[in-house]
Amino acid sequence: MASNINKLFFFKKLTTVSPALQSVRLYTRWSHRSPAKVLLPYDEKSKGNIKKEKIINLDPSILKKFKASKESITEEIDIEDQNKQSTLAPEKSKQIKQKREEKLKKLKFNLSQQKVFDENGEIIYEKLKDNDSRVSSLLVKLKSKKERLRSGHTLVEGWRLIMDGLEAKCLLKYVFFSRIDELNHLRPFLPRTGVKLYKIPYKEVKLWSDLENSPGIFGVFETPSAENVRSLSRPLPLQFICDNIRVPGNLGAILRVAVGAGCEKVLLSKGCVDVWDPKVVRSAAGAHFRLPIYHSLEWNEMPNHMEEDTSLFIADSNTTPVEDATEAEDKLESLQMTVLPYYGVDFTTLKHTTLIIGGETEGVSYDSYALAGKHKGLRLNIPLQRGVDSLNTGMAAAVIAFEIRKQLIKKWTQDKLERQFSESK
């Protein structure tokens, strides 16, 4: 700090004393320079060999001659290039035009035939510009429940869900993607024909996505019916009835549990959320393509989709008897359903099991109790820690469903071992 102040003071002193020194530059590193040799005028031994610079005499006549020769050379080169281009350009241009026309014809033919792969095994797609009407018109319709039902199409987001649909042999109609890497994940599962692929900017994908970080790819399938869905393994004698499940995430979790536990099918009452809502599809993680789902059913239609010898249970967090409930006295006076813990029932003695799961907001409806009363059903309760009222509907369904699965598999394995032991004798 003190050295900087001294330098400023010295510089001000110089400028005030002699105005001629105002243009002097102060080099801070002049003392660090190392000259090649120092010549002293009073020292006879110091002899310096100073090279003299050669002075080039630029005569204007020489410059004119050089320019003229340069121009003549460039003119000759241009003439030769023009002659070459005149002979080769028409042939090359014809070849280039023919190749372009052939590529366009092949591309148009493949797109008209809805081919997915070309002759070289490359994926065929059409690149769309911003705000293309084909994208907006289709995705707007698929965001509406009425249009989904009318068109028979459903929208999924992410290459994993598209892969699940293709593995389940569902018909894929459209694919919108922004990066080819996302499309390469689907290469082993894509059909040869019948799919239209469009490459759109990522900002368009982000505009239509329901996620903060979009995976960058959409797929549009023909909505599979409950009769067309193929299960990958043999299901258990178990089915769910969803009673007024109105939260999309809860319904998706129940469907995911149903697939994981091995349910035969799921029945949805008319008050449930749309099963093909994008949030339900995303939270179900591909369960829609692996499980028969009957939706929008009236309560008088439920017995038509149930087994005749099924045993009906209600997942109920309320431990009070139904006949003592003040809200149900008028409609359910004759019903006397006992409450048992979910592990207190031997499900291996039953031929078939039906589990009713109610929504979190309204709980189990009177229609569910009435249906259970006709089939001499029971209520199942999950004992919880003191201070906890209930579990999430998806968690409750998972606890009871996997208890049923555990008992059945344990019984089947014991029977199999006994048969093997008897045959060995």
N, C-alpha and C positions, 0 to 999 in steps of 0.2 A: 504493500500500500504506500509506503514511504517512497519507494523508488519511482512509482508512477507519478506521485506528486512532484518529485524533483524534475522528472522529464517535462512535465507540463510547465513548470516554472522556467526551465531553461529555454523551452521553445518560445514562450511569451517574451522572454528577455531578448532573444534574437530578433524577433519580429518588431519589437519596439525600438531596438537600437538602430538597426540598419534595414530600411525597407527593401533593399536589394536582395536580402537573404530570405525574403518571404517565400520565394519559389524553390528554396533548397529542400531536398528530400532527406529525411533522417532515416537511415537504414539501421535497424537494431541489430542486424547480424553481419555488419561489415567486417567485424573483427574475426569472424569465423571462416572467412574466405581464405583459401590456400592458393596463392598464385603459382604459376609454373616456374617463373624466374623473375628476380628483381634486378633491374638495371640501375646501377648507380653512376651518375655522371662524373664523379671524381675518382672512380676506381678504374684504372687502366685494364685490369685483368678481366673485368666484366665485359665480354663481347657478346652481343646479342645478334643472332641471325634472324632478322625480321624479314619475312617473306613479303614481297611486293605483290599486290593484287594486279591481275591482268585486266587491262581496260579493253573492253570489247567495243569496237567501232561499229555501230548499227547504221549501215548505209541504207537510205530509203529504197534505193534501187534493188538491193539484195532482198529486202522484205517483199517487194513487189514480185520479184521472180519466184520466191518461195511460195507466196500465196497463189500465184498463177499455176505453179506445178501441182500444188495440193488440190486446187479446184479441178484440174484436168484429171487427176487420179480418181477423185471422188466421182466425177462424171462417168468415167469408164466403169467403175464398180457398180454405179447405179444402173447403167445401161445393161451390164451383164446380169444383174439381179432381176431387172425387168424382163429380160429375155427368158431367164429361167422360169420366172413366175408365169409368164405368158404361156409357156409350154406345159408347166406342171400344175398350175392353179386350177384350171377347169377340171382336170381329171380327179385331183384330190378333193375339190369341193363337191363333185358328184358322188364320190365314194363316201364322204362324210355325211352328206345329205341322205344317201341311201341307208347308211347305218342308223342314222337317227330315226328315219321313217320306219325302218324295220323294228327298232326298239319300241317306238310308240305304238305300232300296230300290235306287237306282242303284249305290251302292257295293257292296252285297251281290251284285247281279247281275253287275257287272264282276269282282268277286273270284271269283265262282263260275265265270265264263267264262274266268278267268285273263287278262283284258285288261290290257295294259300302259299304254295311253293312254286318256283319256276323250274326250268330245266336243270339249273345248276344247284338246286336245293336251297336257294335264297328265299327269304320271306317276302312276299309281294304286299306292298302297302301303298296307299295314296296319301300324299302330303297335302294337308289343307292349310289355308291361310287363316289369319285372325278373323274371329267373328263369322265363321262359316255357318250358314243357316242350317245345314244338315246336322251339325252338332247341337246347336241350341234347340232346334225343334224336337229332336229326339230326347234329349236329357230333360227338357222341361216336362214332357209328358211322363217320363219315368219317375219324376219326383212327386207326381200326383197319384193317390190311391185309385181313383176312378179310372185314370188313363192306364194304369198298370193292369187293372182288371179287364179293361176293354181291349187293350192291345195284346195281352197275354205275355208280356215281356217283363223282366225284372232286371234291376241294375245292381252290380256288385263292384266293389272297389278293392284293388290290390291283386297281384298275380297269384297269391296263395288261394284266395277264394275262387278265382277263375280256374285254377288247377283242380280245386275240389269239385267244381261243377263238371269239368272235362273228365275227371276220373269216374264220376257217377254217370257218365254217358248222357249228360244233358246237352241240348242243342245250343251252341254258341252262335250268335248272329253278328254281333259287332264287337270290335275292340278299338278303344281310343287310348293312345299312349303318347308320351312325350319323349321317352328315351328308348333306344333300341335294346339296351341292356335288360330292361324290364320285360321286353317281348321275348328275349332269348330264353328266359326261364320257362316259357310255355312251349318252346319248340318241340320237345318230345311228346307233348299231349295234344298239339293242334291237329285238327282234321285236315285232310287234303283239299277239301272244297267246302263251300257253304258259309264262309266267314268273310266279312268285310273289315279290313284293317285300315285305320286312319291315324296318321301321325299329326298331332296338333301341338301348339306351343304349351309350355308348362304353365304359363299364366292362365290359359284356358282351363286346364285341368284343375288348377287351384281354385278357380272361380266356381266350379261346379262341385268341388269336394266338400264333404262335411267335416274333414279333419284339418287340424292346424298344419300338419306336415303330410301332405298327400303323397302316396306312393307313386303317383304319376301314371296310373293305368286304370281304365274302366273296362268292364265287360258286360255285355247285354245278352242274357239267356232267354230262351223260351221258358216260361214259368213251368216247372215240372209239377205234375199232378201227383196226388198221393198214390195212385195206382202205378205210376211209372217209376217211382223211386225204388232203387235197388239197394238193399242193405248188404254190406260187405261180409257180415258174419251172421250166424244164426241168433235171432233175438231171444230174450227171456220172455216168459209169459207174464208180461208187465206192460201197462199202459198208463199214461197220464191224462187227466182232465184239468185243463186250466180254466179257472173261474175268475173272470174279470181281471185279468193281468193287463194293466194299462200302461205300465212303464216299459219302454222298449228294451232297456238293459236287462230287466228281470226276466222278460219272456225269452230273450236270447240266452240267458244263463240257464233257464229251465230246459230249453231245447238242447243245449250243449250237454247238460247232465243226462238227459234222456238218451242221447247217442252214446255217451260214455258208459252208462250203466247197462245199455243193451235193451232199451224199450222197444216194443213192437210198433207203437204208434203214439201220437199225441192228438188229443181232441181239444179244440179251442171253442169256448162259448162265444156268443155273439158280441159280448161286451169287451172282448180282448182287443188289444192293439193289433194293427195290421201286421200279419206275420211276415210280409215281404217289405216292410219298412226298412230303409237302408241301415238304420241303427240296430234293428233286430237282426238283420242279416250279418252285420259286422260283429255283434256281440255273440252270435251263435257259432261263429267260426266254422262255417261249412256244414252245420247240422241240417240245413234245409235240403241239401242234396243227398243225405244219407238216411233220412227218416221220413216215413209217411206222416203228413200233417193234414188233418181235417179242420178247417177253420170256418168261423162264422156259423156255428151250429146252434140251432134252437135246443132248448132243454128237452123238448119232446122228441128230438131226433137223436139224442145221445144213446138211448138203448139200442138203436139200429146199428151203431158202430161198436157196441160192447159185446163181449163173449157172454153166452148164456150162463155159464157156470162160474162167472167171475165173482170175486169177493171184493167188496168196495170199502175203501178206507178214506178218511178225510184227515189231512194234515192240519191240525187245529192247535193253535197256541192257547186257546181258552180252555181251562180245565174244569169249568163249571158244567154241570149237566145241562142238556138242552132244555129239558122240561122246566128248569128253574130260571132260565133266562127270561127276563121281563119282555124283551123285544120280540121274542119268538113264541110267546104263550098262545097268541091267537091262531097262528098257522101251524105250529108244531106241538100241539098239546099231546098228541098220541105218541110222539117219538121219544124213546128213552134209550139214547145211545151212551154207552159207557166210554170212558176215556182210559186208554192204556198207553204205557210208554212204547216207543217205536220198537224197542228190542224185546217187548213182552209178547210178541206174536210169533208163532212158528209158521213161517210162510212156506215151508217145504210141504206142509200138509194140504196146501191150497192148490187147485188146478190152475187158477189164473188170478191175477191181482190188478185192481184198478185203484189208482191214487188220485184224489182230488186235491188240487193246490189252489188256494185262494190268493187274491191280491192283498198287498200290504195296506192300501188305503181303505178299502171297504171290507176286507176280510172275506170269509166264506159266506156265500149268499144262501137265502132260504131255499132256492131251487136245488142247491147241492145237498142240503140236509134232507130235502124231500126225496131226492133220488137215492141217497144212501139209506133212508128209512125203508124204501120199497125193496131194497136188496139186502136188508138186515145188516147194514154196514156198521163200522166202528170208527171212533175217532182216535187218532194217534197223536201223542204229545211228545215233544223233545224236552226232557228235563234240563233246565238251565240253572246257572248260578243265581243266587239271590240278588235281586236288583235288576236283572235283565228280563225284559218282557217277552221278546220274541226274536227270531232270526230273520234274515232276509229270505224271501221266497225261494230263490235259487239255492241258497245254502240248506234250507230245510228240505227241499226236494232231493238234494244230493245226499244228505244224511240218511234219509229213509230209503231212498232207492239203492244205495250201496249196502245198506243192511240187508235188504232183500236179496241183492246179488250175492253177498257173502254167504248167506244161508243156503241158497240154491246151489251155488258152486260147491260148497262143502258137502252137501248131500249127494250131489252127482258124483263127486270124486270118491266118496265112500262106497257108493253103489258100484262104481266101476272097479274099485279094488276088490270088493267082495265077489264080483263076477269072475274076475281074473283068478282069484284064490280058489273059487269053486271049480273053475275049469282046469286049473293046474292039478287038482286032485283026480 
